[in-house]
Amino acid sequence: MTFTNQSGKSIACSLTIAGTDPSGGAGIQADLKTFQELKSYGMSVLTSVVAQNTTGVQGVHHLPVEMIEQQLESVLSDMPVHAFKTGMIANTDMMKVISKKISSLDVPYVMDPVMVATSGDPLISENARDFLRDNLLPLTALVTPNIPEAEFITGEKIETVDDMKQAAVQIVEQFNAGAALVKGGHMEGDAVDFLYDGSELHTFSAKRIDTTNTHGTGCTYSAAITAYLSHGAPLQQAVKQAKQFVTAAIQHSYKLGSGNGPTNHWATREEKVKQ
């Protein structure tokens, strides 16, 4: 199924399956902003309604599994999906329904293995972490863990750049992810990420930006990759462009709220205007 505008031009479509962030910096709100900026028509399936802001998580309400299934059916029975991502999936019941619905989709699946908020608040149960690793991970085209998430998936401590590289390889070869992007935001020095695509390791580096306004960076990064993939970009190119997008979003981030402020999803547009 194709989706066209009134002039007949086909339009890329991206779907996010994740939790909310009423402060707008992370979760489905960040995903949809990113899709919009990168000219991919955004759709969303909510898993959990989260009361959070820049200081942390104040409450979580998980949607009934039946409602998640109905949302998925509504979208997938009527709309084209050219790439999709998952973020916060809080428990195994949700994961079972989602894996059943997405397993037949022959389009790129980007997993942001959301486990803990930037503030340090846990977002999914320990049992759900195991199910995610063992059952959803093999369905992915790409998984995008930060270092703590990669440590959980591999069961290994990550303290060096070589550890990061090994983790990326291990996630693909041992845990059957399509590809793995291990992000170096928790390391010192330049912000360096390593992509293992099943055959080669690729390095993506950016100067580290001195800011605490990093709320939602993981959501934004994975959403940008998803958007570029929805346009048909090869994986390595999608990651490269998404890295540039999220770096600009951090560089021009907003000091909003009294905690970790949000990234600026309009940053690349503003940079083009200045040029």
N, C-alpha and C positions, 0 to 999 in steps of 0.2 A: 504494500500500500504506500502511495506517495502522498505528500501533502504540498499543495501549491498555493501561492497567493493569487490575486485576481489577474495578474499578468501572465500566469502560468508557470512562474519560476518555482522550482521545487525548494522546499524549506527543510533544513535539518531540525530534528526533534530530539530532545534529551529528557530523560525521566530521572527524578531523584526519589529514593525511598529512604526516609529518614525522620528524625524528630525535629521539633520546632525550636526556635529561639526568639522569644518576643522582643528582645532587644535588637534583633536584626543582624547580628554579626556572624552568626554561625548557623548550623543546621539547614533546614529547607529554605529559610529566608536567604541565606548566603548563596546557596546553590542556585536559586532562581535568579538572583541578581547577576551572578556570574554567567549563567546561560544567556540572559538577556544581553549582557555586554558583548558576548562573543557570538551573537546572532544565531543562537540555537533556540528554537521554540521550547520553552520549559514547561514540564508537567511534574506533578508531585503526588506521592502517596505518603500520608502521615502515619508514622508508627507510634509516636509518643508525643504528648503535649508537655513541654518542659517549661517550668517557671525558672528562668535564669536571666542573668544580666552580666555585666563585666566583672562582677565580684564573685560569682559562683552560681550554683544551682540551689534554688529554694524549694523546688518541688517537682515531682514527675507524675503524670497520669498516663498510663499505657492504654492505648485504644484496644478495644476488644478485637481478637483475632479475626472474627467474622467481618468486622468493618474494614480491616486491612485487606482481607481477601476481596471484599466487594469493591474497594477502591482500585485494586489491581485489575480486577475483571473489567471495571468501567473503562479504564484507560486502554488496556491491551486489546479489548474487543472492538475498539472504535478508532484509536489513534495510532499513527505510525511511531515507532521508537527506533531511532538509529544508534543510540548508545544510552546506557543508563548506569547509575551509581547507587550504592547503598551507603548510608551513614549509620546512625544510631539504630540498632535493632536490639531491643533490650532483653529478650528472653527466647528460649528455644521454640516455644509455640509459634511465635512470630516468624522465626527463621524457617521452620518447617513449611509454613504456608508460602512464604516468599520464595524459598528454593523450588517448591513445586511449580509455582507460577512462572518463574524466570528460566527454568532449566531448558525450556524449548525455544527461548529467544535466541536467534542466531545473529546477535549484534554484540558489540563490545560491552563487557560488564566491568566497571571500575569499583573496587571495594575500598572505601575508607574505613578501616577496622576500628571505628570509634569505640573506645573503652573508658577513657577518662577525659573529662573536660580540661581546658587550659588551666582552670582554677584548681585542678586536682580532684574534683568530685567524680566518683565512679558513676558510669552511665549504664553499664550492663552487668548482669550477674556473672559469677564465675563459671557456672554451667554453660551459660550462653557463649562465653569465650571459647570453650572447648568445642561446642557445636559449630560455631563460626569457622574455626580453624579446620575442623575435620570434614565439614559438609558443604559449606559455602565457598571456601577458598578454592577448591578444585573447579568451580564454575567460572572463575574470573578470567578476564583478559589481563587484568592488572590489579594488584593490591598495593596500597600506598601507606605502609606503617611508618610511624615515627619510631624512635629508638626504643622507648618502653613497650610499644606494641610489638615491634619486631622481637624483642626479648621474650615476650610471652609466647609468640608463635613458635619460635625456635627452641625455647627453653635454655638459651645461652645468654650470658652476660655480654653486652656490647660496650666496649670502652675505647676502641680505637677505630681508625678508618678501615683497617684490614678486617676487623670484626664486622663492620657494616657491610663490606663487600661479601664476606662469607655468609652473612645472614640473608642477603638478597639471593644468593645462589641456593642456599639451603631451603628457603621458602618455596622456590620453584621446583627444585629437584627432589626434595623430601616430602613437601606438603602439596605439591601439584598445582600451585598457582600458575596461571598463564605467563605472568611476568611479575616482578616485584620491584618496587621503587622504595628503597629504604632512605628516609629523610634524615638529614643531619642537623636539624634545628636545635637539638639538645647538646650538640658538641660545641667546642670552642673554635674560634677562627672563622674562616669563611663558611657560609652555609652550603655544604656540599651534599648532594644526593646521588645515590647509585642505583641505576636501573639494570637489572639482569633480565634479558628477554628470552632466556632459554639457551642462548648460544654465546652472547657477548655481554660484557659489562660496559655500561656507558656512564659517564660522569657529567653531572650538571652542577655548576658552581656559580655562586653569586656572593658579592661582598655582604658580610653580616651587617645588618642595620641595628643601630643602638636604640631600641625602643621596647617598651613593654606592651605596646598596642598590637598584640598578635592574636586577639580573640577571633577564632574562626578560620585561621590560616589553613588548617588541614582540610576543612570543608571546601574552602575556596580553591585550593590547589587541585583537589580531586575533581571538583566540578568543572574547572577549566580544562583538565585533561579530557573529561567526558564530552564537553562541548566540542573540542577540536576533533575528537574521534567521531562525533556525530556528523561532522563535515567530510569524513573520509580520510583524515590525516593519518599517516603511518604512526605507530606508537611512539617511536623515538622523537619524531617531529612534534607530536602532541605534547609530550612531556617537556620538551625544550621550550615551546611557546607558553605552556602553562607555568613553567618556572619563571619566565620573564613576567608573566601577568601577575603572579602572586608576589614576586619581588617588588614590583611597582606598587602593588596594593599595600605592602608593608611599609615601603619607603615613604608613602604619602598617607599613612594611616591617620586615623582620627583619635584625638584625645577626648573621647566621650565616656562618661561614667567615671566612677571612682576606682575602678579596677583595671583589668587589661582591656584597653580600648579596641574597637574593631578595625579591621583593614578597610581600605578604600577601594571599593569595587569599580569606581569610575576613574581610577588613577591613569590608566593607559589612555583613556579619552582625553583627560586633562593634559597629559604630556604631549599628545598630538596637537592640541590647540596651541600650546606654548610654542611648538615648533613652527 
